[in-house]
Amino acid sequence: MLPPLMDSELSLYYTPYCGYCSYVQRVAEQLGVTLVLRDISADQTCYNDLVAAQHRATVPVLRITSEEGGSEWMPESRDIVEYLVKRFGK
C-alpha cells in the first residue's frame, strides 16, 4: 500500500446531479478522505479552471495539488476511485 499524501490537497470537480461524482464522494467518505468540492455548475471560476486544464467540462475530475503548487488532474470516476483506494485504503 502506498503511504497517504500528507502534503497535498485533493479537489473534486463535480456537479451535484452527476451520479459518477456522487460515487467518488461516497468512496472518499468511506475511506475517510477529505475532498475539497468544486461545483462547476455553481462556480464559474471552477468551471473555467477545469476547462483550461482538461479542455472540456466533463466531471468528475480529481485535482491533486502538491504543497509545492504542482497539479495533476485525474478524470474518470473509476480511475479516481482506484487511486483513492490504493492511496488511502486499509
PyMOL Python script that loads the backbone (N, CA, C, O; Angstrom):
from pymol import cmd

cmd.read_pdbstr("""\
ATOM      1  N   MET A   1       0.854  -1.184   0.000  1.00  0.00           N
ATOM      2  CA  MET A   1       0.000   0.000   0.000  1.00  0.00           C
ATOM      3  C   MET A   1       0.894   1.241   0.000  1.00  0.00           C
ATOM      4  O   MET A   1       1.915   1.281   0.687  1.00  0.00           O
ATOM      5  N   LEU A   2       0.503   2.238  -0.768  1.00  0.00           N
ATOM      6  CA  LEU A   2       1.232   3.497  -0.839  1.00  0.00           C
ATOM      7  C   LEU A   2       0.907   4.351   0.384  1.00  0.00           C
ATOM      8  O   LEU A   2      -0.221   4.312   0.876  1.00  0.00           O
ATOM      9  N   PRO A   3       1.873   5.121   0.881  1.00  0.00           N
ATOM     10  CA  PRO A   3       1.573   5.996   2.020  1.00  0.00           C
ATOM     11  C   PRO A   3       0.673   7.143   1.588  1.00  0.00           C
ATOM     12  O   PRO A   3       0.716   7.559   0.430  1.00  0.00           O
ATOM     13  N   PRO A   4      -0.148   7.662   2.507  1.00  0.00           N
ATOM     14  CA  PRO A   4      -1.009   8.795   2.167  1.00  0.00           C
ATOM     15  C   PRO A   4      -0.186  10.018   1.791  1.00  0.00           C
ATOM     16  O   PRO A   4       0.920  10.219   2.290  1.00  0.00           O
ATOM     17  N   LEU A   5      -0.739  10.822   0.911  1.00  0.00           N
ATOM     18  CA  LEU A   5      -0.107  12.087   0.558  1.00  0.00           C
ATOM     19  C   LEU A   5      -0.480  13.102   1.628  1.00  0.00           C
ATOM     20  O   LEU A   5      -1.624  13.552   1.687  1.00  0.00           O
ATOM     21  N   MET A   6       0.464  13.458   2.459  1.00  0.00           N
ATOM     22  CA  MET A   6       0.164  14.366   3.555  1.00  0.00           C
ATOM     23  C   MET A   6       0.258  15.822   3.134  1.00  0.00           C
ATOM     24  O   MET A   6      -0.410  16.679   3.713  1.00  0.00           O
ATOM     25  N   ASP A   7       1.072  16.110   2.140  1.00  0.00           N
ATOM     26  CA  ASP A   7       1.327  17.492   1.764  1.00  0.00           C
ATOM     27  C   ASP A   7       0.630  17.846   0.464  1.00  0.00           C
ATOM     28  O   ASP A   7       1.213  18.503  -0.399  1.00  0.00           O
ATOM     29  N   SER A   8      -0.604  17.419   0.321  1.00  0.00           N
ATOM     30  CA  SER A   8      -1.330  17.716  -0.908  1.00  0.00           C
ATOM     31  C   SER A   8      -2.780  18.040  -0.584  1.00  0.00           C
ATOM     32  O   SER A   8      -3.280  17.765   0.507  1.00  0.00           O
ATOM     33  N   GLU A   9      -3.433  18.634  -1.574  1.00  0.00           N
ATOM     34  CA  GLU A   9      -4.862  18.912  -1.467  1.00  0.00           C
ATOM     35  C   GLU A   9      -5.558  18.151  -2.576  1.00  0.00           C
ATOM     36  O   GLU A   9      -5.102  18.148  -3.720  1.00  0.00           O
ATOM     37  N   LEU A  10      -6.648  17.514  -2.244  1.00  0.00           N
ATOM     38  CA  LEU A  10      -7.439  16.776  -3.220  1.00  0.00           C
ATOM     39  C   LEU A  10      -8.731  17.534  -3.465  1.00  0.00           C
ATOM     40  O   LEU A  10      -9.554  17.689  -2.563  1.00  0.00           O
ATOM     41  N   SER A  11      -8.900  18.003  -4.689  1.00  0.00           N
ATOM     42  CA  SER A  11     -10.105  18.750  -5.057  1.00  0.00           C
ATOM     43  C   SER A  11     -10.889  17.951  -6.075  1.00  0.00           C
ATOM     44  O   SER A  11     -10.336  17.493  -7.075  1.00  0.00           O
ATOM     45  N   LEU A  12     -12.170  17.783  -5.824  1.00  0.00           N
ATOM     46  CA  LEU A  12     -13.034  17.074  -6.756  1.00  0.00           C
ATOM     47  C   LEU A  12     -13.886  18.086  -7.503  1.00  0.00           C
ATOM     48  O   LEU A  12     -14.706  18.785  -6.907  1.00  0.00           O
ATOM     49  N   TYR A  13     -13.687  18.155  -8.797  1.00  0.00           N
ATOM     50  CA  TYR A  13     -14.520  18.989  -9.673  1.00  0.00           C
ATOM     51  C   TYR A  13     -15.724  18.131 -10.041  1.00  0.00           C
ATOM     52  O   TYR A  13     -15.572  17.031 -10.571  1.00  0.00           O
ATOM     53  N   TYR A  14     -16.919  18.640  -9.755  1.00  0.00           N
ATOM     54  CA  TYR A  14     -18.127  17.826  -9.840  1.00  0.00           C
ATOM     55  C   TYR A  14     -19.341  18.697 -10.135  1.00  0.00           C
ATOM     56  O   TYR A  14     -19.258  19.925 -10.176  1.00  0.00           O
ATOM     57  N   THR A  15     -20.469  18.024 -10.340  1.00  0.00           N
ATOM     58  CA  THR A  15     -21.777  18.677 -10.322  1.00  0.00           C
ATOM     59  C   THR A  15     -22.661  17.854  -9.385  1.00  0.00           C
ATOM     60  O   THR A  15     -22.474  16.642  -9.277  1.00  0.00           O
ATOM     61  N   PRO A  16     -23.614  18.485  -8.710  1.00  0.00           N
ATOM     62  CA  PRO A  16     -24.433  17.765  -7.740  1.00  0.00           C
ATOM     63  C   PRO A  16     -25.372  16.737  -8.368  1.00  0.00           C
ATOM     64  O   PRO A  16     -25.873  15.861  -7.663  1.00  0.00           O
ATOM     65  N   TYR A  17     -25.617  16.821  -9.654  1.00  0.00           N
ATOM     66  CA  TYR A  17     -26.537  15.895 -10.315  1.00  0.00           C
ATOM     67  C   TYR A  17     -25.811  14.779 -11.067  1.00  0.00           C
ATOM     68  O   TYR A  17     -26.439  14.043 -11.828  1.00  0.00           O
ATOM     69  N   CYS A  18     -24.516  14.646 -10.870  1.00  0.00           N
ATOM     70  CA  CYS A  18     -23.705  13.631 -11.542  1.00  0.00           C
ATOM     71  C   CYS A  18     -23.584  12.390 -10.653  1.00  0.00           C
ATOM     72  O   CYS A  18     -23.013  12.453  -9.564  1.00  0.00           O
ATOM     73  N   GLY A  19     -24.122  11.271 -11.122  1.00  0.00           N
ATOM     74  CA  GLY A  19     -24.049  10.020 -10.365  1.00  0.00           C
ATOM     75  C   GLY A  19     -22.631   9.524 -10.164  1.00  0.00           C
ATOM     76  O   GLY A  19     -22.306   8.995  -9.101  1.00  0.00           O
ATOM     77  N   TYR A  20     -21.783   9.687 -11.167  1.00  0.00           N
ATOM     78  CA  TYR A  20     -20.387   9.275 -11.047  1.00  0.00           C
ATOM     79  C   TYR A  20     -19.662  10.114  -9.992  1.00  0.00           C
ATOM     80  O   TYR A  20     -18.812   9.605  -9.261  1.00  0.00           O
ATOM     81  N   CYS A  21     -19.998  11.380  -9.923  1.00  0.00           N
ATOM     82  CA  CYS A  21     -19.418  12.268  -8.912  1.00  0.00           C
ATOM     83  C   CYS A  21     -19.842  11.835  -7.512  1.00  0.00           C
ATOM     84  O   CYS A  21     -19.029  11.819  -6.588  1.00  0.00           O
ATOM     85  N   SER A  22     -21.109  11.485  -7.359  1.00  0.00           N
ATOM     86  CA  SER A  22     -21.618  11.009  -6.066  1.00  0.00           C
ATOM     87  C   SER A  22     -20.912   9.732  -5.642  1.00  0.00           C
ATOM     88  O   SER A  22     -20.598   9.547  -4.466  1.00  0.00           O
ATOM     89  N   TYR A  23     -20.668   8.859  -6.598  1.00  0.00           N
ATOM     90  CA  TYR A  23     -19.958   7.607  -6.329  1.00  0.00           C
ATOM     91  C   TYR A  23     -18.561   7.902  -5.767  1.00  0.00           C
ATOM     92  O   TYR A  23     -18.169   7.320  -4.755  1.00  0.00           O
ATOM     93  N   VAL A  24     -17.820   8.788  -6.408  1.00  0.00           N
ATOM     94  CA  VAL A  24     -16.482   9.152  -5.940  1.00  0.00           C
ATOM     95  C   VAL A  24     -16.565   9.741  -4.531  1.00  0.00           C
ATOM     96  O   VAL A  24     -15.747   9.409  -3.673  1.00  0.00           O
ATOM     97  N   GLN A  25     -17.533  10.601  -4.291  1.00  0.00           N
ATOM     98  CA  GLN A  25     -17.679  11.217  -2.972  1.00  0.00           C
ATOM     99  C   GLN A  25     -17.979  10.171  -1.902  1.00  0.00           C
ATOM    100  O   GLN A  25     -17.441  10.250  -0.797  1.00  0.00           O
ATOM    101  N   ARG A  26     -18.831   9.191  -2.215  1.00  0.00           N
ATOM    102  CA  ARG A  26     -19.160   8.126  -1.254  1.00  0.00           C
ATOM    103  C   ARG A  26     -17.917   7.308  -0.900  1.00  0.00           C
ATOM    104  O   ARG A  26     -17.673   7.015   0.270  1.00  0.00           O
ATOM    105  N   VAL A  27     -17.137   6.945  -1.912  1.00  0.00           N
ATOM    106  CA  VAL A  27     -15.930   6.157  -1.666  1.00  0.00           C
ATOM    107  C   VAL A  27     -14.950   6.955  -0.817  1.00  0.00           C
ATOM    108  O   VAL A  27     -14.376   6.415   0.129  1.00  0.00           O
ATOM    109  N   ALA A  28     -14.749   8.224  -1.133  1.00  0.00           N
ATOM    110  CA  ALA A  28     -13.842   9.066  -0.351  1.00  0.00           C
ATOM    111  C   ALA A  28     -14.307   9.134   1.105  1.00  0.00           C
ATOM    112  O   ALA A  28     -13.500   9.033   2.030  1.00  0.00           O
ATOM    113  N   GLU A  29     -15.602   9.304   1.293  1.00  0.00           N
ATOM    114  CA  GLU A  29     -16.153   9.371   2.653  1.00  0.00           C
ATOM    115  C   GLU A  29     -15.917   8.062   3.395  1.00  0.00           C
ATOM    116  O   GLU A  29     -15.533   8.081   4.564  1.00  0.00           O
ATOM    117  N   GLN A  30     -16.140   6.925   2.738  1.00  0.00           N
ATOM    118  CA  GLN A  30     -15.916   5.617   3.360  1.00  0.00           C
ATOM    119  C   GLN A  30     -14.454   5.423   3.751  1.00  0.00           C
ATOM    120  O   GLN A  30     -14.153   4.760   4.744  1.00  0.00           O
ATOM    121  N   LEU A  31     -13.548   6.004   2.968  1.00  0.00           N
ATOM    122  CA  LEU A  31     -12.115   5.885   3.247  1.00  0.00           C
ATOM    123  C   LEU A  31     -11.624   6.941   4.230  1.00  0.00           C
ATOM    124  O   LEU A  31     -10.473   6.899   4.662  1.00  0.00           O
ATOM    125  N   GLY A  32     -12.483   7.877   4.581  1.00  0.00           N
ATOM    126  CA  GLY A  32     -12.090   8.955   5.485  1.00  0.00           C
ATOM    127  C   GLY A  32     -11.216  10.007   4.823  1.00  0.00           C
ATOM    128  O   GLY A  32     -10.430  10.680   5.490  1.00  0.00           O
ATOM    129  N   VAL A  33     -11.354  10.149   3.503  1.00  0.00           N
ATOM    130  CA  VAL A  33     -10.554  11.101   2.739  1.00  0.00           C
ATOM    131  C   VAL A  33     -11.340  12.402   2.578  1.00  0.00           C
ATOM    132  O   VAL A  33     -12.505  12.384   2.180  1.00  0.00           O
ATOM    133  N   THR A  34     -10.706  13.517   2.886  1.00  0.00           N
ATOM    134  CA  THR A  34     -11.334  14.816   2.724  1.00  0.00           C
ATOM    135  C   THR A  34     -11.065  15.338   1.323  1.00  0.00           C
ATOM    136  O   THR A  34      -9.912  15.477   0.914  1.00  0.00           O
ATOM    137  N   LEU A  35     -12.122  15.623   0.597  1.00  0.00           N
ATOM    138  CA  LEU A  35     -12.030  16.220  -0.732  1.00  0.00           C
ATOM    139  C   LEU A  35     -12.559  17.647  -0.665  1.00  0.00           C
ATOM    140  O   LEU A  35     -13.596  17.903  -0.053  1.00  0.00           O
ATOM    141  N   VAL A  36     -11.851  18.565  -1.290  1.00  0.00           N
ATOM    142  CA  VAL A  36     -12.368  19.922  -1.448  1.00  0.00           C
ATOM    143  C   VAL A  36     -13.298  19.856  -2.660  1.00  0.00           C
ATOM    144  O   VAL A  36     -12.863  19.535  -3.766  1.00  0.00           O
ATOM    145  N   LEU A  37     -14.569  20.158  -2.449  1.00  0.00           N
ATOM    146  CA  LEU A  37     -15.553  20.037  -3.525  1.00  0.00           C
ATOM    147  C   LEU A  37     -15.634  21.324  -4.329  1.00  0.00           C
ATOM    148  O   LEU A  37     -15.799  22.408  -3.771  1.00  0.00           O
ATOM    149  N   ARG A  38     -15.516  21.194  -5.642  1.00  0.00           N
ATOM    150  CA  ARG A  38     -15.549  22.322  -6.573  1.00  0.00           C
ATOM    151  C   ARG A  38     -16.703  22.100  -7.549  1.00  0.00           C
ATOM    152  O   ARG A  38     -16.555  21.393  -8.546  1.00  0.00           O
ATOM    153  N   ASP A  39     -17.840  22.702  -7.258  1.00  0.00           N
ATOM    154  CA  ASP A  39     -19.052  22.550  -8.070  1.00  0.00           C
ATOM    155  C   ASP A  39     -18.951  23.439  -9.303  1.00  0.00           C
ATOM    156  O   ASP A  39     -19.079  24.660  -9.209  1.00  0.00           O
ATOM    157  N   ILE A  40     -18.720  22.818 -10.466  1.00  0.00           N
ATOM    158  CA  ILE A  40     -18.537  23.610 -11.687  1.00  0.00           C
ATOM    159  C   ILE A  40     -19.839  24.215 -12.193  1.00  0.00           C
ATOM    160  O   ILE A  40     -19.817  25.120 -13.027  1.00  0.00           O
ATOM    161  N   SER A  41     -20.980  23.723 -11.696  1.00  0.00           N
ATOM    162  CA  SER A  41     -22.260  24.293 -12.116  1.00  0.00           C
ATOM    163  C   SER A  41     -22.627  25.531 -11.304  1.00  0.00           C
ATOM    164  O   SER A  41     -23.500  26.300 -11.708  1.00  0.00           O
ATOM    165  N   ALA A  42     -21.971  25.730 -10.170  1.00  0.00           N
ATOM    166  CA  ALA A  42     -22.278  26.869  -9.299  1.00  0.00           C
ATOM    167  C   ALA A  42     -21.148  27.894  -9.229  1.00  0.00           C
ATOM    168  O   ALA A  42     -21.350  29.010  -8.749  1.00  0.00           O
ATOM    169  N   ASP A  43     -19.971  27.525  -9.700  1.00  0.00           N
ATOM    170  CA  ASP A  43     -18.812  28.404  -9.571  1.00  0.00           C
ATOM    171  C   ASP A  43     -18.104  28.512 -10.925  1.00  0.00           C
ATOM    172  O   ASP A  43     -17.453  27.568 -11.375  1.00  0.00           O
ATOM    173  N   GLN A  44     -18.237  29.653 -11.552  1.00  0.00           N
ATOM    174  CA  GLN A  44     -17.672  29.861 -12.887  1.00  0.00           C
ATOM    175  C   GLN A  44     -16.147  29.729 -12.893  1.00  0.00           C
ATOM    176  O   GLN A  44     -15.571  29.259 -13.874  1.00  0.00           O
ATOM    177  N   THR A  45     -15.494  30.140 -11.812  1.00  0.00           N
ATOM    178  CA  THR A  45     -14.043  30.016 -11.737  1.00  0.00           C
ATOM    179  C   THR A  45     -13.622  28.555 -11.760  1.00  0.00           C
ATOM    180  O   THR A  45     -12.665  28.193 -12.445  1.00  0.00           O
ATOM    181  N   CYS A  46     -14.331  27.715 -11.016  1.00  0.00           N
ATOM    182  CA  CYS A  46     -14.034  26.283 -11.019  1.00  0.00           C
ATOM    183  C   CYS A  46     -14.251  25.697 -12.417  1.00  0.00           C
ATOM    184  O   CYS A  46     -13.440  24.910 -12.904  1.00  0.00           O
ATOM    185  N   TYR A  47     -15.340  26.086 -13.042  1.00  0.00           N
ATOM    186  CA  TYR A  47     -15.624  25.636 -14.404  1.00  0.00           C
ATOM    187  C   TYR A  47     -14.481  26.040 -15.339  1.00  0.00           C
ATOM    188  O   TYR A  47     -13.975  25.218 -16.103  1.00  0.00           O
ATOM    189  N   ASN A  48     -14.085  27.299 -15.273  1.00  0.00           N
ATOM    190  CA  ASN A  48     -13.011  27.802 -16.139  1.00  0.00           C
ATOM    191  C   ASN A  48     -11.686  27.085 -15.880  1.00  0.00           C
ATOM    192  O   ASN A  48     -10.964  26.758 -16.822  1.00  0.00           O
ATOM    193  N   ASP A  49     -11.362  26.837 -14.605  1.00  0.00           N
ATOM    194  CA  ASP A  49     -10.131  26.126 -14.265  1.00  0.00           C
ATOM    195  C   ASP A  49     -10.136  24.717 -14.847  1.00  0.00           C
ATOM    196  O   ASP A  49      -9.129  24.259 -15.386  1.00  0.00           O
ATOM    197  N   LEU A  50     -11.273  24.034 -14.736  1.00  0.00           N
ATOM    198  CA  LEU A  50     -11.388  22.682 -15.264  1.00  0.00           C
ATOM    199  C   LEU A  50     -11.216  22.658 -16.776  1.00  0.00           C
ATOM    200  O   LEU A  50     -10.469  21.836 -17.307  1.00  0.00           O
ATOM    201  N   VAL A  51     -11.899  23.550 -17.461  1.00  0.00           N
ATOM    202  CA  VAL A  51     -11.815  23.592 -18.924  1.00  0.00           C
ATOM    203  C   VAL A  51     -10.405  23.977 -19.376  1.00  0.00           C
ATOM    204  O   VAL A  51      -9.905  23.441 -20.365  1.00  0.00           O
ATOM    205  N   ALA A  52      -9.771  24.889 -18.669  1.00  0.00           N
ATOM    206  CA  ALA A  52      -8.416  25.283 -19.029  1.00  0.00           C
ATOM    207  C   ALA A  52      -7.444  24.103 -18.890  1.00  0.00           C
ATOM    208  O   ALA A  52      -6.533  23.946 -19.703  1.00  0.00           O
ATOM    209  N   ALA A  53      -7.641  23.290 -17.874  1.00  0.00           N
ATOM    210  CA  ALA A  53      -6.734  22.167 -17.626  1.00  0.00           C
ATOM    211  C   ALA A  53      -7.053  20.951 -18.490  1.00  0.00           C
ATOM    212  O   ALA A  53      -6.146  20.269 -18.967  1.00  0.00           O
ATOM    213  N   GLN A  54      -8.347  20.678 -18.692  1.00  0.00           N
ATOM    214  CA  GLN A  54      -8.762  19.442 -19.358  1.00  0.00           C
ATOM    215  C   GLN A  54      -9.295  19.649 -20.781  1.00  0.00           C
ATOM    216  O   GLN A  54      -9.488  18.685 -21.522  1.00  0.00           O
ATOM    217  N   HIS A  55      -9.524  20.886 -21.148  1.00  0.00           N
ATOM    218  CA  HIS A  55     -10.093  21.241 -22.463  1.00  0.00           C
ATOM    219  C   HIS A  55     -11.503  20.695 -22.660  1.00  0.00           C
ATOM    220  O   HIS A  55     -11.964  20.521 -23.788  1.00  0.00           O
ATOM    221  N   ARG A  56     -12.173  20.430 -21.550  1.00  0.00           N
ATOM    222  CA  ARG A  56     -13.582  20.014 -21.555  1.00  0.00           C
ATOM    223  C   ARG A  56     -14.120  20.124 -20.134  1.00  0.00           C
ATOM    224  O   ARG A  56     -13.359  20.236 -19.173  1.00  0.00           O
ATOM    225  N   ALA A  57     -15.435  20.091 -20.019  1.00  0.00           N
ATOM    226  CA  ALA A  57     -16.060  20.272 -18.707  1.00  0.00           C
ATOM    227  C   ALA A  57     -16.716  18.987 -18.204  1.00  0.00           C
ATOM    228  O   ALA A  57     -17.735  19.041 -17.514  1.00  0.00           O
ATOM    229  N   THR A  58     -16.149  17.853 -18.540  1.00  0.00           N
ATOM    230  CA  THR A  58     -16.678  16.565 -18.097  1.00  0.00           C
ATOM    231  C   THR A  58     -16.212  16.286 -16.673  1.00  0.00           C
ATOM    232  O   THR A  58     -15.034  16.448 -16.353  1.00  0.00           O
ATOM    233  N   VAL A  59     -17.142  15.867 -15.825  1.00  0.00           N
ATOM    234  CA  VAL A  59     -16.820  15.552 -14.433  1.00  0.00           C
ATOM    235  C   VAL A  59     -17.208  14.099 -14.151  1.00  0.00           C
ATOM    236  O   VAL A  59     -18.033  13.531 -14.867  1.00  0.00           O
ATOM    237  N   PRO A  60     -16.623  13.496 -13.123  1.00  0.00           N
ATOM    238  CA  PRO A  60     -15.743  14.051 -12.104  1.00  0.00           C
ATOM    239  C   PRO A  60     -14.288  14.098 -12.567  1.00  0.00           C
ATOM    240  O   PRO A  60     -13.856  13.318 -13.417  1.00  0.00           O
ATOM    241  N   VAL A  61     -13.553  15.035 -11.981  1.00  0.00           N
ATOM    242  CA  VAL A  61     -12.109  15.144 -12.169  1.00  0.00           C
ATOM    243  C   VAL A  61     -11.501  15.453 -10.802  1.00  0.00           C
ATOM    244  O   VAL A  61     -11.942  16.363 -10.100  1.00  0.00           O
ATOM    245  N   LEU A  62     -10.490  14.683 -10.445  1.00  0.00           N
ATOM    246  CA  LEU A  62      -9.773  14.913  -9.195  1.00  0.00           C
ATOM    247  C   LEU A  62      -8.508  15.705  -9.501  1.00  0.00           C
ATOM    248  O   LEU A  62      -7.715  15.322 -10.361  1.00  0.00           O
ATOM    249  N   ARG A  63      -8.332  16.807  -8.790  1.00  0.00           N
ATOM    250  CA  ARG A  63      -7.104  17.594  -8.922  1.00  0.00           C
ATOM    251  C   ARG A  63      -6.269  17.372  -7.675  1.00  0.00           C
ATOM    252  O   ARG A  63      -6.706  17.640  -6.556  1.00  0.00           O
ATOM    253  N   ILE A  64      -5.059  16.877  -7.890  1.00  0.00           N
ATOM    254  CA  ILE A  64      -4.126  16.615  -6.805  1.00  0.00           C
ATOM    255  C   ILE A  64      -3.089  17.731  -6.853  1.00  0.00           C
ATOM    256  O   ILE A  64      -2.280  17.792  -7.778  1.00  0.00           O
ATOM    257  N   THR A  65      -3.115  18.611  -5.860  1.00  0.00           N
ATOM    258  CA  THR A  65      -2.204  19.748  -5.810  1.00  0.00           C
ATOM    259  C   THR A  65      -1.181  19.509  -4.702  1.00  0.00           C
ATOM    260  O   THR A  65      -1.539  19.326  -3.539  1.00  0.00           O
ATOM    261  N   SER A  66       0.084  19.513  -5.080  1.00  0.00           N
ATOM    262  CA  SER A  66       1.145  19.292  -4.096  1.00  0.00           C
ATOM    263  C   SER A  66       1.404  20.570  -3.304  1.00  0.00           C
ATOM    264  O   SER A  66       0.980  21.659  -3.692  1.00  0.00           O
ATOM    265  N   GLU A  67       2.101  20.414  -2.199  1.00  0.00           N
ATOM    266  CA  GLU A  67       2.445  21.564  -1.363  1.00  0.00           C
ATOM    267  C   GLU A  67       3.298  22.561  -2.147  1.00  0.00           C
ATOM    268  O   GLU A  67       3.250  23.763  -1.885  1.00  0.00           O
ATOM    269  N   GLU A  68       4.071  22.066  -3.101  1.00  0.00           N
ATOM    270  CA  GLU A  68       4.921  22.928  -3.930  1.00  0.00           C
ATOM    271  C   GLU A  68       4.122  23.671  -4.990  1.00  0.00           C
ATOM    272  O   GLU A  68       4.653  24.569  -5.644  1.00  0.00           O
ATOM    273  N   GLY A  69       2.854  23.311  -5.173  1.00  0.00           N
ATOM    274  CA  GLY A  69       1.999  24.013  -6.122  1.00  0.00           C
ATOM    275  C   GLY A  69       1.755  23.298  -7.429  1.00  0.00           C
ATOM    276  O   GLY A  69       0.944  23.758  -8.234  1.00  0.00           O
ATOM    277  N   GLY A  70       2.430  22.186  -7.667  1.00  0.00           N
ATOM    278  CA  GLY A  70       2.185  21.408  -8.879  1.00  0.00           C
ATOM    279  C   GLY A  70       0.843  20.704  -8.812  1.00  0.00           C
ATOM    280  O   GLY A  70       0.355  20.379  -7.730  1.00  0.00           O
ATOM    281  N   SER A  71       0.246  20.470  -9.977  1.00  0.00           N
ATOM    282  CA  SER A  71      -1.064  19.822 -10.016  1.00  0.00           C
ATOM    283  C   SER A  71      -1.084  18.673 -11.000  1.00  0.00           C
ATOM    284  O   SER A  71      -0.449  18.714 -12.055  1.00  0.00           O
ATOM    285  N   GLU A  72      -1.826  17.654 -10.628  1.00  0.00           N
ATOM    286  CA  GLU A  72      -2.131  16.541 -11.518  1.00  0.00           C
ATOM    287  C   GLU A  72      -3.646  16.447 -11.586  1.00  0.00           C
ATOM    288  O   GLU A  72      -4.316  16.470 -10.553  1.00  0.00           O
ATOM    289  N   TRP A  73      -4.192  16.341 -12.787  1.00  0.00           N
ATOM    290  CA  TRP A  73      -5.630  16.243 -12.986  1.00  0.00           C
ATOM    291  C   TRP A  73      -5.964  14.813 -13.387  1.00  0.00           C
ATOM    292  O   TRP A  73      -5.376  14.275 -14.325  1.00  0.00           O
ATOM    293  N   MET A  74      -6.906  14.195 -12.678  1.00  0.00           N
ATOM    294  CA  MET A  74      -7.275  12.812 -12.933  1.00  0.00           C
ATOM    295  C   MET A  74      -8.762  12.723 -13.265  1.00  0.00           C
ATOM    296  O   MET A  74      -9.598  12.847 -12.370  1.00  0.00           O
ATOM    297  N   PRO A  75      -9.108  12.510 -14.543  1.00  0.00           N
ATOM    298  CA  PRO A  75     -10.506  12.322 -14.918  1.00  0.00           C
ATOM    299  C   PRO A  75     -10.923  10.859 -14.722  1.00  0.00           C
ATOM    300  O   PRO A  75     -10.092   9.997 -14.437  1.00  0.00           O
ATOM    301  N   GLU A  76     -12.201  10.604 -14.879  1.00  0.00           N
ATOM    302  CA  GLU A  76     -12.796   9.259 -14.872  1.00  0.00           C
ATOM    303  C   GLU A  76     -12.990   8.714 -13.463  1.00  0.00           C
ATOM    304  O   GLU A  76     -12.028   8.518 -12.721  1.00  0.00           O
ATOM    305  N   SER A  77     -14.230   8.477 -13.112  1.00  0.00           N
ATOM    306  CA  SER A  77     -14.577   8.039 -11.760  1.00  0.00           C
ATOM    307  C   SER A  77     -13.873   6.747 -11.363  1.00  0.00           C
ATOM    308  O   SER A  77     -13.410   6.631 -10.228  1.00  0.00           O
ATOM    309  N   ARG A  78     -13.779   5.778 -12.260  1.00  0.00           N
ATOM    310  CA  ARG A  78     -13.120   4.514 -11.906  1.00  0.00           C
ATOM    311  C   ARG A  78     -11.645   4.724 -11.584  1.00  0.00           C
ATOM    312  O   ARG A  78     -11.118   4.126 -10.646  1.00  0.00           O
ATOM    313  N   ASP A  79     -10.985   5.569 -12.356  1.00  0.00           N
ATOM    314  CA  ASP A  79      -9.570   5.855 -12.088  1.00  0.00           C
ATOM    315  C   ASP A  79      -9.396   6.588 -10.762  1.00  0.00           C
ATOM    316  O   ASP A  79      -8.461   6.314 -10.010  1.00  0.00           O
ATOM    317  N   ILE A  80     -10.299   7.516 -10.485  1.00  0.00           N
ATOM    318  CA  ILE A  80     -10.234   8.273  -9.229  1.00  0.00           C
ATOM    319  C   ILE A  80     -10.430   7.337  -8.047  1.00  0.00           C
ATOM    320  O   ILE A  80      -9.671   7.391  -7.079  1.00  0.00           O
ATOM    321  N   VAL A  81     -11.446   6.478  -8.117  1.00  0.00           N
ATOM    322  CA  VAL A  81     -11.722   5.545  -7.026  1.00  0.00           C
ATOM    323  C   VAL A  81     -10.547   4.586  -6.839  1.00  0.00           C
ATOM    324  O   VAL A  81     -10.148   4.305  -5.709  1.00  0.00           O
ATOM    325  N   GLU A  82     -10.000   4.092  -7.931  1.00  0.00           N
ATOM    326  CA  GLU A  82      -8.846   3.195  -7.833  1.00  0.00           C
ATOM    327  C   GLU A  82      -7.677   3.898  -7.141  1.00  0.00           C
ATOM    328  O   GLU A  82      -7.018   3.313  -6.282  1.00  0.00           O
ATOM    329  N   TYR A  83      -7.423   5.144  -7.516  1.00  0.00           N
ATOM    330  CA  TYR A  83      -6.357   5.927  -6.887  1.00  0.00           C
ATOM    331  C   TYR A  83      -6.616   6.087  -5.383  1.00  0.00           C
ATOM    332  O   TYR A  83      -5.721   5.860  -4.569  1.00  0.00           O
ATOM    333  N   LEU A  84      -7.839   6.477  -5.023  1.00  0.00           N
ATOM    334  CA  LEU A  84      -8.175   6.699  -3.613  1.00  0.00           C
ATOM    335  C   LEU A  84      -8.020   5.416  -2.793  1.00  0.00           C
ATOM    336  O   LEU A  84      -7.480   5.443  -1.687  1.00  0.00           O
ATOM    337  N   VAL A  85      -8.490   4.305  -3.333  1.00  0.00           N
ATOM    338  CA  VAL A  85      -8.391   3.021  -2.616  1.00  0.00           C
ATOM    339  C   VAL A  85      -6.932   2.617  -2.469  1.00  0.00           C
ATOM    340  O   VAL A  85      -6.522   2.189  -1.390  1.00  0.00           O
ATOM    341  N   LYS A  86      -6.143   2.743  -3.523  1.00  0.00           N
ATOM    342  CA  LYS A  86      -4.719   2.373  -3.433  1.00  0.00           C
ATOM    343  C   LYS A  86      -3.977   3.282  -2.457  1.00  0.00           C
ATOM    344  O   LYS A  86      -3.123   2.821  -1.700  1.00  0.00           O
ATOM    345  N   ARG A  87      -4.304   4.571  -2.478  1.00  0.00           N
ATOM    346  CA  ARG A  87      -3.584   5.550  -1.686  1.00  0.00           C
ATOM    347  C   ARG A  87      -4.029   5.559  -0.225  1.00  0.00           C
ATOM    348  O   ARG A  87      -3.205   5.745   0.671  1.00  0.00           O
ATOM    349  N   PHE A  88      -5.330   5.360   0.023  1.00  0.00           N
ATOM    350  CA  PHE A  88      -5.863   5.545   1.379  1.00  0.00           C
ATOM    351  C   PHE A  88      -6.545   4.307   1.959  1.00  0.00           C
ATOM    352  O   PHE A  88      -6.924   4.310   3.131  1.00  0.00           O
ATOM    353  N   GLY A  89      -6.707   3.253   1.164  1.00  0.00           N
ATOM    354  CA  GLY A  89      -7.362   2.043   1.665  1.00  0.00           C
ATOM    355  C   GLY A  89      -6.551   1.355   2.735  1.00  0.00           C
ATOM    356  O   GLY A  89      -5.343   1.562   2.852  1.00  0.00           O
ATOM    357  N   LYS A  90      -7.217   0.549   3.502  1.00  0.00           N
ATOM    358  CA  LYS A  90      -6.541  -0.138   4.612  1.00  0.00           C
ATOM    359  C   LYS A  90      -6.286  -1.577   4.306  1.00  0.00           C
ATOM    360  O   LYS A  90      -5.726  -2.295   5.135  1.00  0.00           O
TER     361      LYS A  90
END
""", "prot")
cmd.dss("prot")
cmd.show_as("cartoon", "prot")
cmd.util.cbc("prot")
cmd.orient("prot")
